[in-house]
Amino acid sequence: MLRRKPTAITVTSEDIAAFEEARIRKQEENKHPEQGQSGGTANYDPSDELKPLPGDKARIVRSREERIGVGRHG
């Protein structure tokens, strides 16, 4: 198995601020669910975890099939 250097992760103050805002917003939604969406999880999208955070640089996002080369001919 090939090995590579670990990826360095840098957390900026913008990342922390975005996290704190999201956490506070989530707490408020949990306290007052009647003001938010009905059901609470109706707005949850599992693919949101794959989207870049607000402070991240935009990068090309490929599907799993594109990454492993399934369906490519040529």
N, CA, C, O and CB atoms as a CASP TS submission, in Angstrom:
PFRMAT TS
TARGET T0000
AUTHOR 0000-0000-0000
METHOD Language model
MODEL 1
PARENT N/A
ATOM      1  N   MET     1       0.843  -1.181   0.000  1.00  0.00           N
ATOM      2  CA  MET     1       0.000   0.000   0.000  1.00  0.00           C
ATOM      3  C   MET     1       0.887   1.241   0.000  1.00  0.00           C
ATOM      4  O   MET     1       1.870   1.322   0.736  1.00  0.00           O
ATOM      5  CB  MET     1      -0.958   0.000   1.220  1.00  0.00           C
ATOM      6  N   LEU     2       0.521   2.198  -0.834  1.00  0.00           N
ATOM      7  CA  LEU     2       1.290   3.432  -0.912  1.00  0.00           C
ATOM      8  C   LEU     2       0.960   4.342   0.260  1.00  0.00           C
ATOM      9  O   LEU     2      -0.167   4.362   0.754  1.00  0.00           O
ATOM     10  CB  LEU     2       1.021   4.153  -2.236  1.00  0.00           C
ATOM     11  N   ARG     3       1.937   5.072   0.684  1.00  0.00           N
ATOM     12  CA  ARG     3       1.721   6.023   1.778  1.00  0.00           C
ATOM     13  C   ARG     3       2.079   7.413   1.303  1.00  0.00           C
ATOM     14  O   ARG     3       2.910   7.586   0.412  1.00  0.00           O
ATOM     15  CB  ARG     3       2.555   5.643   3.030  1.00  0.00           C
ATOM     16  N   ARG     4       1.448   8.392   1.901  1.00  0.00           N
ATOM     17  CA  ARG     4       1.763   9.779   1.587  1.00  0.00           C
ATOM     18  C   ARG     4       1.750  10.575   2.876  1.00  0.00           C
ATOM     19  O   ARG     4       1.282  10.107   3.914  1.00  0.00           O
ATOM     20  CB  ARG     4       0.763  10.371   0.556  1.00  0.00           C
ATOM     21  N   LYS     5       2.271  11.783   2.789  1.00  0.00           N
ATOM     22  CA  LYS     5       2.300  12.642   3.973  1.00  0.00           C
ATOM     23  C   LYS     5       0.872  12.975   4.383  1.00  0.00           C
ATOM     24  O   LYS     5      -0.004  13.097   3.527  1.00  0.00           O
ATOM     25  CB  LYS     5       3.113  13.942   3.703  1.00  0.00           C
ATOM     26  N   PRO     6       0.629  13.124   5.684  1.00  0.00           N
ATOM     27  CA  PRO     6      -0.706  13.524   6.135  1.00  0.00           C
ATOM     28  C   PRO     6      -1.057  14.917   5.623  1.00  0.00           C
ATOM     29  O   PRO     6      -0.187  15.774   5.469  1.00  0.00           O
ATOM     30  CB  PRO     6      -0.791  13.488   7.669  1.00  0.00           C
ATOM     31  N   THR     7      -2.320  15.123   5.368  1.00  0.00           N
ATOM     32  CA  THR     7      -2.786  16.422   4.891  1.00  0.00           C
ATOM     33  C   THR     7      -2.850  17.390   6.063  1.00  0.00           C
ATOM     34  O   THR     7      -3.432  17.080   7.103  1.00  0.00           O
ATOM     35  CB  THR     7      -4.173  16.300   4.201  1.00  0.00           C
ATOM     36  N   ALA     8      -2.255  18.554   5.894  1.00  0.00           N
ATOM     37  CA  ALA     8      -2.298  19.577   6.938  1.00  0.00           C
ATOM     38  C   ALA     8      -3.633  20.301   6.859  1.00  0.00           C
ATOM     39  O   ALA     8      -4.079  20.674   5.773  1.00  0.00           O
ATOM     40  CB  ALA     8      -1.112  20.582   6.796  1.00  0.00           C
ATOM     41  N   ILE     9      -4.263  20.498   7.989  1.00  0.00           N
ATOM     42  CA  ILE     9      -5.544  21.194   8.057  1.00  0.00           C
ATOM     43  C   ILE     9      -5.340  22.491   8.830  1.00  0.00           C
ATOM     44  O   ILE     9      -4.761  22.508   9.916  1.00  0.00           O
ATOM     45  CB  ILE     9      -6.643  20.303   8.728  1.00  0.00           C
ATOM     46  N   THR    10      -5.830  23.571   8.242  1.00  0.00           N
ATOM     47  CA  THR    10      -5.725  24.870   8.884  1.00  0.00           C
ATOM     48  C   THR    10      -7.115  25.381   9.204  1.00  0.00           C
ATOM     49  O   THR    10      -7.966  25.456   8.317  1.00  0.00           O
ATOM     50  CB  THR    10      -4.966  25.870   7.992  1.00  0.00           C
ATOM     51  N   VAL    11      -7.357  25.732  10.446  1.00  0.00           N
ATOM     52  CA  VAL    11      -8.643  26.284  10.868  1.00  0.00           C
ATOM     53  C   VAL    11      -8.463  27.781  11.041  1.00  0.00           C
ATOM     54  O   VAL    11      -7.618  28.238  11.811  1.00  0.00           O
ATOM     55  CB  VAL    11      -9.158  25.613  12.194  1.00  0.00           C
ATOM     56  N   THR    12      -9.276  28.540  10.310  1.00  0.00           N
ATOM     57  CA  THR    12      -9.179  29.997  10.380  1.00  0.00           C
ATOM     58  C   THR    12     -10.244  30.548  11.325  1.00  0.00           C
ATOM     59  O   THR    12     -11.158  29.830  11.732  1.00  0.00           O
ATOM     60  CB  THR    12      -9.329  30.624   8.974  1.00  0.00           C
ATOM     61  N   SER    13     -10.116  31.815  11.665  1.00  0.00           N
ATOM     62  CA  SER    13     -11.115  32.444  12.526  1.00  0.00           C
ATOM     63  C   SER    13     -12.468  32.497  11.831  1.00  0.00           C
ATOM     64  O   SER    13     -13.506  32.461  12.493  1.00  0.00           O
ATOM     65  CB  SER    13     -10.670  33.857  12.925  1.00  0.00           C
ATOM     66  N   GLU    14     -12.468  32.584  10.486  1.00  0.00           N
ATOM     67  CA  GLU    14     -13.728  32.569   9.737  1.00  0.00           C
ATOM     68  C   GLU    14     -14.418  31.215   9.869  1.00  0.00           C
ATOM     69  O   GLU    14     -15.643  31.146   9.979  1.00  0.00           O
ATOM     70  CB  GLU    14     -13.478  32.894   8.252  1.00  0.00           C
ATOM     71  N   ASP    15     -13.628  30.133   9.858  1.00  0.00           N
ATOM     72  CA  ASP    15     -14.180  28.797  10.039  1.00  0.00           C
ATOM     73  C   ASP    15     -14.836  28.673  11.407  1.00  0.00           C
ATOM     74  O   ASP    15     -15.927  28.119  11.535  1.00  0.00           O
ATOM     75  CB  ASP    15     -13.086  27.733   9.873  1.00  0.00           C
ATOM     76  N   ILE    16     -14.170  29.189  12.416  1.00  0.00           N
ATOM     77  CA  ILE    16     -14.699  29.117  13.782  1.00  0.00           C
ATOM     78  C   ILE    16     -15.976  29.938  13.895  1.00  0.00           C
ATOM     79  O   ILE    16     -16.944  29.494  14.512  1.00  0.00           O
ATOM     80  CB  ILE    16     -13.650  29.615  14.803  1.00  0.00           C
ATOM     81  N   ALA    17     -15.989  31.134  13.306  1.00  0.00           N
ATOM     82  CA  ALA    17     -17.184  31.984  13.351  1.00  0.00           C
ATOM     83  C   ALA    17     -18.354  31.313  12.652  1.00  0.00           C
ATOM     84  O   ALA    17     -19.472  31.336  13.166  1.00  0.00           O
ATOM     85  CB  ALA    17     -16.902  33.347  12.708  1.00  0.00           C
ATOM     86  N   ALA    18     -18.121  30.716  11.491  1.00  0.00           N
ATOM     87  CA  ALA    18     -19.189  30.026  10.762  1.00  0.00           C
ATOM     88  C   ALA    18     -19.711  28.848  11.572  1.00  0.00           C
ATOM     89  O   ALA    18     -20.917  28.606  11.605  1.00  0.00           O
ATOM     90  CB  ALA    18     -18.689  29.546   9.387  1.00  0.00           C
ATOM     91  N   PHE    19     -18.812  28.110  12.229  1.00  0.00           N
ATOM     92  CA  PHE    19     -19.221  26.979  13.058  1.00  0.00           C
ATOM     93  C   PHE    19     -20.076  27.446  14.237  1.00  0.00           C
ATOM     94  O   PHE    19     -21.119  26.861  14.526  1.00  0.00           O
ATOM     95  CB  PHE    19     -17.987  26.215  13.568  1.00  0.00           C
ATOM     96  N   GLU    20     -19.628  28.497  14.909  1.00  0.00           N
ATOM     97  CA  GLU    20     -20.372  29.022  16.053  1.00  0.00           C
ATOM     98  C   GLU    20     -21.757  29.511  15.642  1.00  0.00           C
ATOM     99  O   GLU    20     -22.737  29.248  16.339  1.00  0.00           O
ATOM    100  CB  GLU    20     -19.593  30.157  16.715  1.00  0.00           C
ATOM    101  N   GLU    21     -21.849  30.226  14.510  1.00  0.00           N
ATOM    102  CA  GLU    21     -23.145  30.705  14.036  1.00  0.00           C
ATOM    103  C   GLU    21     -24.080  29.544  13.727  1.00  0.00           C
ATOM    104  O   GLU    21     -25.261  29.586  14.071  1.00  0.00           O
ATOM    105  CB  GLU    21     -22.968  31.579  12.797  1.00  0.00           C
ATOM    106  N   ALA    22     -23.557  28.513  13.084  1.00  0.00           N
ATOM    107  CA  ALA    22     -24.373  27.348  12.751  1.00  0.00           C
ATOM    108  C   ALA    22     -24.826  26.628  14.021  1.00  0.00           C
ATOM    109  O   ALA    22     -25.960  26.155  14.103  1.00  0.00           O
ATOM    110  CB  ALA    22     -23.589  26.383  11.841  1.00  0.00           C
ATOM    111  N   ARG    23     -23.943  26.551  14.998  1.00  0.00           N
ATOM    112  CA  ARG    23     -24.290  25.869  16.254  1.00  0.00           C
ATOM    113  C   ARG    23     -25.377  26.640  16.996  1.00  0.00           C
ATOM    114  O   ARG    23     -26.319  26.039  17.514  1.00  0.00           O
ATOM    115  CB  ARG    23     -23.041  25.711  17.153  1.00  0.00           C
ATOM    116  N   ILE    24     -25.254  27.958  17.052  1.00  0.00           N
ATOM    117  CA  ILE    24     -26.261  28.786  17.726  1.00  0.00           C
ATOM    118  C   ILE    24     -27.599  28.684  16.998  1.00  0.00           C
ATOM    119  O   ILE    24     -28.649  28.557  17.628  1.00  0.00           O
ATOM    120  CB  ILE    24     -25.797  30.263  17.798  1.00  0.00           C
ATOM    121  N   ARG    25     -27.551  28.741  15.656  1.00  0.00           N
ATOM    122  CA  ARG    25     -28.776  28.634  14.863  1.00  0.00           C
ATOM    123  C   ARG    25     -29.460  27.285  15.110  1.00  0.00           C
ATOM    124  O   ARG    25     -30.685  27.223  15.218  1.00  0.00           O
ATOM    125  CB  ARG    25     -28.464  28.811  13.360  1.00  0.00           C
ATOM    126  N   LYS    26     -28.681  26.211  15.198  1.00  0.00           N
ATOM    127  CA  LYS    26     -29.225  24.881  15.438  1.00  0.00           C
ATOM    128  C   LYS    26     -29.856  24.803  16.826  1.00  0.00           C
ATOM    129  O   LYS    26     -30.912  24.193  16.991  1.00  0.00           O
ATOM    130  CB  LYS    26     -28.127  23.815  15.288  1.00  0.00           C
ATOM    131  N   GLN    27     -29.215  25.418  17.829  1.00  0.00           N
ATOM    132  CA  GLN    27     -29.767  25.426  19.179  1.00  0.00           C
ATOM    133  C   GLN    27     -31.086  26.178  19.215  1.00  0.00           C
ATOM    134  O   GLN    27     -32.028  25.747  19.879  1.00  0.00           O
ATOM    135  CB  GLN    27     -28.777  26.049  20.162  1.00  0.00           C
ATOM    136  N   GLU    28     -31.161  27.297  18.507  1.00  0.00           N
ATOM    137  CA  GLU    28     -32.399  28.078  18.458  1.00  0.00           C
ATOM    138  C   GLU    28     -33.515  27.294  17.785  1.00  0.00           C
ATOM    139  O   GLU    28     -34.660  27.340  18.234  1.00  0.00           O
ATOM    140  CB  GLU    28     -32.170  29.399  17.720  1.00  0.00           C
ATOM    141  N   GLU    29     -33.192  26.570  16.706  1.00  0.00           N
ATOM    142  CA  GLU    29     -34.190  25.750  16.024  1.00  0.00           C
ATOM    143  C   GLU    29     -34.696  24.647  16.942  1.00  0.00           C
ATOM    144  O   GLU    29     -35.880  24.312  16.918  1.00  0.00           O
ATOM    145  CB  GLU    29     -33.607  25.146  14.740  1.00  0.00           C
ATOM    146  N   ASN    30     -33.801  24.077  17.756  1.00  0.00           N
ATOM    147  CA  ASN    30     -34.212  23.018  18.675  1.00  0.00           C
ATOM    148  C   ASN    30     -35.083  23.554  19.805  1.00  0.00           C
ATOM    149  O   ASN    30     -35.957  22.845  20.305  1.00  0.00           O
ATOM    150  CB  ASN    30     -32.991  22.323  19.253  1.00  0.00           C
ATOM    151  N   LYS    31     -34.851  24.801  20.210  1.00  0.00           N
ATOM    152  CA  LYS    31     -35.656  25.414  21.272  1.00  0.00           C
ATOM    153  C   LYS    31     -37.046  25.788  20.775  1.00  0.00           C
ATOM    154  O   LYS    31     -38.023  25.675  21.515  1.00  0.00           O
ATOM    155  CB  LYS    31     -34.953  26.654  21.823  1.00  0.00           C
ATOM    156  N   HIS    32     -37.138  26.237  19.513  1.00  0.00           N
ATOM    157  CA  HIS    32     -38.400  26.720  18.951  1.00  0.00           C
ATOM    158  C   HIS    32     -38.695  26.029  17.624  1.00  0.00           C
ATOM    159  O   HIS    32     -38.646  26.673  16.576  1.00  0.00           O
ATOM    160  CB  HIS    32     -38.358  28.247  18.757  1.00  0.00           C
ATOM    161  N   PRO    33     -39.002  24.725  17.646  1.00  0.00           N
ATOM    162  CA  PRO    33     -39.208  24.012  16.387  1.00  0.00           C
ATOM    163  C   PRO    33     -40.438  24.487  15.605  1.00  0.00           C
ATOM    164  O   PRO    33     -40.488  24.332  14.385  1.00  0.00           O
ATOM    165  CB  PRO    33     -39.332  22.542  16.662  1.00  0.00           C
ATOM    166  N   GLU    34     -41.430  25.062  16.295  1.00  0.00           N
ATOM    167  CA  GLU    34     -42.637  25.514  15.593  1.00  0.00           C
ATOM    168  C   GLU    34     -42.356  26.716  14.693  1.00  0.00           C
ATOM    169  O   GLU    34     -43.115  26.969  13.757  1.00  0.00           O
ATOM    170  CB  GLU    34     -43.729  25.869  16.601  1.00  0.00           C
ATOM    171  N   GLN    35     -41.283  27.459  14.957  1.00  0.00           N
ATOM    172  CA  GLN    35     -40.947  28.604  14.118  1.00  0.00           C
ATOM    173  C   GLN    35     -40.156  28.186  12.889  1.00  0.00           C
ATOM    174  O   GLN    35     -40.190  28.871  11.868  1.00  0.00           O
ATOM    175  CB  GLN    35     -40.160  29.628  14.916  1.00  0.00           C
ATOM    176  N   GLY    36     -39.446  27.072  12.976  1.00  0.00           N
ATOM    177  CA  GLY    36     -38.627  26.597  11.860  1.00  0.00           C
ATOM    178  C   GLY    36     -39.441  25.700  10.947  1.00  0.00           C
ATOM    179  O   GLY    36     -40.662  25.826  10.860  1.00  0.00           O
ATOM    180  N   GLN    37     -38.763  24.810  10.279  1.00  0.00           N
ATOM    181  CA  GLN    37     -39.426  23.871   9.389  1.00  0.00           C
ATOM    182  C   GLN    37     -40.180  22.841  10.216  1.00  0.00           C
ATOM    183  O   GLN    37     -39.743  22.461  11.302  1.00  0.00           O
ATOM    184  CB  GLN    37     -38.408  23.184   8.450  1.00  0.00           C
ATOM    185  N   SER    38     -41.305  22.397   9.697  1.00  0.00           N
ATOM    186  CA  SER    38     -42.041  21.357  10.409  1.00  0.00           C
ATOM    187  C   SER    38     -41.288  20.043  10.259  1.00  0.00           C
ATOM    188  O   SER    38     -40.876  19.685   9.156  1.00  0.00           O
ATOM    189  CB  SER    38     -43.503  21.228   9.874  1.00  0.00           C
ATOM    190  N   GLY    39     -41.111  19.339  11.342  1.00  0.00           N
ATOM    191  CA  GLY    39     -40.426  18.059  11.307  1.00  0.00           C
ATOM    192  C   GLY    39     -38.973  18.139  11.706  1.00  0.00           C
ATOM    193  O   GLY    39     -38.439  17.149  12.207  1.00  0.00           O
ATOM    194  N   GLY    40     -38.317  19.232  11.518  1.00  0.00           N
ATOM    195  CA  GLY    40     -36.937  19.392  11.945  1.00  0.00           C
ATOM    196  C   GLY    40     -35.924  18.791  10.992  1.00  0.00           C
ATOM    197  O   GLY    40     -34.937  19.448  10.662  1.00  0.00           O
ATOM    198  N   THR    41     -36.135  17.551  10.531  1.00  0.00           N
ATOM    199  CA  THR    41     -35.169  16.917   9.645  1.00  0.00           C
ATOM    200  C   THR    41     -35.609  16.969   8.187  1.00  0.00           C
ATOM    201  O   THR    41     -34.937  16.403   7.324  1.00  0.00           O
ATOM    202  CB  THR    41     -34.947  15.482  10.063  1.00  0.00           C
ATOM    203  N   ALA    42     -36.705  17.625   7.899  1.00  0.00           N
ATOM    204  CA  ALA    42     -37.204  17.703   6.528  1.00  0.00           C
ATOM    205  C   ALA    42     -36.225  18.450   5.634  1.00  0.00           C
ATOM    206  O   ALA    42     -36.220  18.238   4.421  1.00  0.00           O
ATOM    207  CB  ALA    42     -38.574  18.386   6.494  1.00  0.00           C
ATOM    208  N   ASN    43     -35.411  19.304   6.194  1.00  0.00           N
ATOM    209  CA  ASN    43     -34.474  20.109   5.423  1.00  0.00           C
ATOM    210  C   ASN    43     -33.084  19.485   5.356  1.00  0.00           C
ATOM    211  O   ASN    43     -32.184  20.067   4.752  1.00  0.00           O
ATOM    212  CB  ASN    43     -34.381  21.492   6.013  1.00  0.00           C
ATOM    213  N   TYR    44     -32.888  18.322   5.958  1.00  0.00           N
ATOM    214  CA  TYR    44     -31.570  17.701   6.007  1.00  0.00           C
ATOM    215  C   TYR    44     -31.223  17.063   4.666  1.00  0.00           C
ATOM    216  O   TYR    44     -32.008  16.293   4.114  1.00  0.00           O
ATOM    217  CB  TYR    44     -31.512  16.653   7.125  1.00  0.00           C
ATOM    218  N   ASP    45     -30.056  17.384   4.155  1.00  0.00           N
ATOM    219  CA  ASP    45     -29.575  16.812   2.907  1.00  0.00           C
ATOM    220  C   ASP    45     -28.239  16.128   3.194  1.00  0.00           C
ATOM    221  O   ASP    45     -27.271  16.804   3.542  1.00  0.00           O
ATOM    222  CB  ASP    45     -29.429  17.908   1.789  1.00  0.00           C
ATOM    223  N   PRO    46     -28.166  14.802   3.057  1.00  0.00           N
ATOM    224  CA  PRO    46     -26.918  14.096   3.379  1.00  0.00           C
ATOM    225  C   PRO    46     -25.734  14.565   2.546  1.00  0.00           C
ATOM    226  O   PRO    46     -24.593  14.460   2.994  1.00  0.00           O
ATOM    227  CB  PRO    46     -27.105  12.613   3.183  1.00  0.00           C
ATOM    228  N   SER    47     -25.977  15.078   1.351  1.00  0.00           N
ATOM    229  CA  SER    47     -24.861  15.518   0.520  1.00  0.00           C
ATOM    230  C   SER    47     -24.280  16.847   0.994  1.00  0.00           C
ATOM    231  O   SER    47     -23.242  17.275   0.489  1.00  0.00           O
ATOM    232  CB  SER    47     -25.307  15.639  -0.925  1.00  0.00           C
ATOM    233  N   ASP    48     -24.936  17.516   1.965  1.00  0.00           N
ATOM    234  CA  ASP    48     -24.396  18.757   2.508  1.00  0.00           C
ATOM    235  C   ASP    48     -23.019  18.541   3.126  1.00  0.00           C
ATOM    236  O   ASP    48     -22.196  19.456   3.151  1.00  0.00           O
ATOM    237  CB  ASP    48     -25.349  19.337   3.548  1.00  0.00           C
ATOM    238  N   GLU    49     -22.770  17.333   3.622  1.00  0.00           N
ATOM    239  CA  GLU    49     -21.481  17.049   4.241  1.00  0.00           C
ATOM    240  C   GLU    49     -20.356  17.079   3.220  1.00  0.00           C
ATOM    241  O   GLU    49     -19.197  17.265   3.589  1.00  0.00           O
ATOM    242  CB  GLU    49     -21.516  15.698   4.936  1.00  0.00           C
ATOM    243  N   LEU    50     -20.675  16.901   1.947  1.00  0.00           N
ATOM    244  CA  LEU    50     -19.668  16.884   0.903  1.00  0.00           C
ATOM    245  C   LEU    50     -19.399  18.263   0.324  1.00  0.00           C
ATOM    246  O   LEU    50     -18.439  18.444  -0.424  1.00  0.00           O
ATOM    247  CB  LEU    50     -20.087  15.952  -0.190  1.00  0.00           C
ATOM    248  N   LYS    51     -20.230  19.231   0.660  1.00  0.00           N
ATOM    249  CA  LYS    51     -20.068  20.573   0.129  1.00  0.00           C
ATOM    250  C   LYS    51     -18.980  21.309   0.905  1.00  0.00           C
ATOM    251  O   LYS    51     -18.818  21.078   2.103  1.00  0.00           O
ATOM    252  CB  LYS    51     -21.398  21.347   0.189  1.00  0.00           C
ATOM    253  N   PRO    52     -18.231  22.194   0.241  1.00  0.00           N
ATOM    254  CA  PRO    52     -17.174  22.928   0.947  1.00  0.00           C
ATOM    255  C   PRO    52     -17.760  23.906   1.969  1.00  0.00           C
ATOM    256  O   PRO    52     -18.867  24.416   1.793  1.00  0.00           O
ATOM    257  CB  PRO    52     -16.291  23.687  -0.057  1.00  0.00           C
ATOM    258  N   LEU    53     -17.016  24.154   3.013  1.00  0.00           N
ATOM    259  CA  LEU    53     -17.430  25.109   4.025  1.00  0.00           C
ATOM    260  C   LEU    53     -17.331  26.520   3.456  1.00  0.00           C
ATOM    261  O   LEU    53     -16.638  26.730   2.461  1.00  0.00           O
ATOM    262  CB  LEU    53     -16.570  24.968   5.302  1.00  0.00           C
ATOM    263  N   PRO    54     -18.015  27.500   4.070  1.00  0.00           N
ATOM    264  CA  PRO    54     -18.023  28.857   3.518  1.00  0.00           C
ATOM    265  C   PRO    54     -16.641  29.461   3.286  1.00  0.00           C
ATOM    266  O   PRO    54     -16.467  30.220   2.332  1.00  0.00           O
ATOM    267  CB  PRO    54     -18.786  29.748   4.425  1.00  0.00           C
ATOM    268  N   GLY    55     -15.666  29.155   4.111  1.00  0.00           N
ATOM    269  CA  GLY    55     -14.343  29.747   3.968  1.00  0.00           C
ATOM    270  C   GLY    55     -13.419  28.991   3.025  1.00  0.00           C
ATOM    271  O   GLY    55     -12.324  29.460   2.717  1.00  0.00           O
ATOM    272  N   ASP    56     -13.860  27.817   2.564  1.00  0.00           N
ATOM    273  CA  ASP    56     -13.004  27.006   1.705  1.00  0.00           C
ATOM    274  C   ASP    56     -12.933  27.561   0.291  1.00  0.00           C
ATOM    275  O   ASP    56     -13.864  28.205  -0.191  1.00  0.00           O
ATOM    276  CB  ASP    56     -13.503  25.576   1.671  1.00  0.00           C
ATOM    277  N   LYS    57     -11.819  27.299  -0.354  1.00  0.00           N
ATOM    278  CA  LYS    57     -11.684  27.658  -1.765  1.00  0.00           C
ATOM    279  C   LYS    57     -12.550  26.682  -2.569  1.00  0.00           C
ATOM    280  O   LYS    57     -12.661  25.502  -2.235  1.00  0.00           O
ATOM    281  CB  LYS    57     -10.168  27.614  -2.235  1.00  0.00           C
ATOM    282  N   ALA    58     -13.151  27.203  -3.627  1.00  0.00           N
ATOM    283  CA  ALA    58     -13.958  26.340  -4.484  1.00  0.00           C
ATOM    284  C   ALA    58     -13.036  25.364  -5.205  1.00  0.00           C
ATOM    285  O   ALA    58     -11.948  25.732  -5.650  1.00  0.00           O
ATOM    286  CB  ALA    58     -14.790  27.176  -5.503  1.00  0.00           C
ATOM    287  N   ARG    59     -13.477  24.135  -5.314  1.00  0.00           N
ATOM    288  CA  ARG    59     -12.695  23.152  -6.044  1.00  0.00           C
ATOM    289  C   ARG    59     -13.647  22.248  -6.811  1.00  0.00           C
ATOM    290  O   ARG    59     -14.846  22.201  -6.538  1.00  0.00           O
ATOM    291  CB  ARG    59     -11.790  22.328  -5.086  1.00  0.00           C
ATOM    292  N   ILE    60     -13.102  21.555  -7.745  1.00  0.00           N
ATOM    293  CA  ILE    60     -13.924  20.687  -8.571  1.00  0.00           C
ATOM    294  C   ILE    60     -14.354  19.491  -7.734  1.00  0.00           C
ATOM    295  O   ILE    60     -13.527  18.806  -7.132  1.00  0.00           O
ATOM    296  CB  ILE    60     -13.160  20.232  -9.847  1.00  0.00           C
ATOM    297  N   VAL    61     -15.659  19.252  -7.706  1.00  0.00           N
ATOM    298  CA  VAL    61     -16.201  18.130  -6.954  1.00  0.00           C
ATOM    299  C   VAL    61     -16.650  17.086  -7.966  1.00  0.00           C
ATOM    300  O   VAL    61     -17.487  17.359  -8.827  1.00  0.00           O
ATOM    301  CB  VAL    61     -17.384  18.573  -6.015  1.00  0.00           C
ATOM    302  N   ARG    62     -16.092  15.901  -7.854  1.00  0.00           N
ATOM    303  CA  ARG    62     -16.440  14.833  -8.775  1.00  0.00           C
ATOM    304  C   ARG    62     -17.243  13.773  -8.043  1.00  0.00           C
ATOM    305  O   ARG    62     -17.089  13.579  -6.837  1.00  0.00           O
ATOM    306  CB  ARG    62     -15.180  14.219  -9.409  1.00  0.00           C
ATOM    307  N   SER    63     -18.093  13.097  -8.779  1.00  0.00           N
ATOM    308  CA  SER    63     -18.870  12.014  -8.187  1.00  0.00           C
ATOM    309  C   SER    63     -17.962  10.820  -7.935  1.00  0.00           C
ATOM    310  O   SER    63     -16.830  10.777  -8.417  1.00  0.00           O
ATOM    311  CB  SER    63     -20.056  11.617  -9.099  1.00  0.00           C
ATOM    312  N   ARG    64     -18.460   9.865  -7.187  1.00  0.00           N
ATOM    313  CA  ARG    64     -17.684   8.672  -6.880  1.00  0.00           C
ATOM    314  C   ARG    64     -17.305   7.946  -8.162  1.00  0.00           C
ATOM    315  O   ARG    64     -16.170   7.494  -8.309  1.00  0.00           O
ATOM    316  CB  ARG    64     -18.470   7.739  -5.947  1.00  0.00           C
ATOM    317  N   GLU    65     -18.252   7.832  -9.095  1.00  0.00           N
ATOM    318  CA  GLU    65     -17.998   7.145 -10.356  1.00  0.00           C
ATOM    319  C   GLU    65     -16.899   7.841 -11.158  1.00  0.00           C
ATOM    320  O   GLU    65     -16.059   7.179 -11.768  1.00  0.00           O
ATOM    321  CB  GLU    65     -19.280   7.067 -11.181  1.00  0.00           C
ATOM    322  N   GLU    66     -16.905   9.169 -11.158  1.00  0.00           N
ATOM    323  CA  GLU    66     -15.875   9.916 -11.875  1.00  0.00           C
ATOM    324  C   GLU    66     -14.505   9.717 -11.238  1.00  0.00           C
ATOM    325  O   GLU    66     -13.495   9.629 -11.937  1.00  0.00           O
ATOM    326  CB  GLU    66     -16.225  11.403 -11.911  1.00  0.00           C
ATOM    327  N   ARG    67     -14.474   9.647  -9.901  1.00  0.00           N
ATOM    328  CA  ARG    67     -13.196   9.477  -9.214  1.00  0.00           C
ATOM    329  C   ARG    67     -12.577   8.121  -9.490  1.00  0.00           C
ATOM    330  O   ARG    67     -11.361   8.021  -9.655  1.00  0.00           O
ATOM    331  CB  ARG    67     -13.376   9.660  -7.725  1.00  0.00           C
ATOM    332  N   ILE    68     -13.396   7.069  -9.545  1.00  0.00           N
ATOM    333  CA  ILE    68     -12.836   5.733  -9.733  1.00  0.00           C
ATOM    334  C   ILE    68     -12.791   5.328 -11.198  1.00  0.00           C
ATOM    335  O   ILE    68     -12.243   4.278 -11.535  1.00  0.00           O
ATOM    336  CB  ILE    68     -13.638   4.720  -8.950  1.00  0.00           C
ATOM    337  N   GLY    69     -13.374   6.166 -12.087  1.00  0.00           N
ATOM    338  CA  GLY    69     -13.266   5.910 -13.517  1.00  0.00           C
ATOM    339  C   GLY    69     -14.289   4.938 -14.072  1.00  0.00           C
ATOM    340  O   GLY    69     -14.069   4.363 -15.138  1.00  0.00           O
ATOM    341  N   VAL    70     -15.395   4.741 -13.385  1.00  0.00           N
ATOM    342  CA  VAL    70     -16.446   3.857 -13.882  1.00  0.00           C
ATOM    343  C   VAL    70     -17.193   4.567 -15.013  1.00  0.00           C
ATOM    344  O   VAL    70     -17.540   5.742 -14.895  1.00  0.00           O
ATOM    345  CB  VAL    70     -17.428   3.448 -12.733  1.00  0.00           C
ATOM    346  N   GLY    71     -17.432   3.859 -16.086  1.00  0.00           N
ATOM    347  CA  GLY    71     -18.203   4.429 -17.169  1.00  0.00           C
ATOM    348  C   GLY    71     -17.374   5.203 -18.178  1.00  0.00           C
ATOM    349  O   GLY    71     -17.915   5.686 -19.173  1.00  0.00           O
ATOM    350  N   ARG    72     -16.085   5.332 -17.948  1.00  0.00           N
ATOM    351  CA  ARG    72     -15.221   6.035 -18.907  1.00  0.00           C
ATOM    352  C   ARG    72     -14.819   5.072 -20.002  1.00  0.00           C
ATOM    353  O   ARG    72     -14.365   3.961 -19.727  1.00  0.00           O
ATOM    354  CB  ARG    72     -13.962   6.628 -18.210  1.00  0.00           C
ATOM    355  N   HIS    73     -14.979   5.483 -21.205  1.00  0.00           N
ATOM    356  CA  HIS    73     -14.583   4.655 -22.347  1.00  0.00           C
ATOM    357  C   HIS    73     -13.543   5.411 -23.146  1.00  0.00           C
ATOM    358  O   HIS    73     -13.850   6.452 -23.727  1.00  0.00           O
ATOM    359  CB  HIS    73     -15.810   4.283 -23.241  1.00  0.00           C
ATOM    360  N   GLY    74     -12.345   4.922 -23.188  1.00  0.00           N
ATOM    361  CA  GLY    74     -11.329   5.570 -24.020  1.00  0.00           C
ATOM    362  C   GLY    74     -10.170   5.934 -23.241  1.00  0.00           C
ATOM    363  O   GLY    74      -9.213   6.490 -23.781  1.00  0.00           O
TER
END
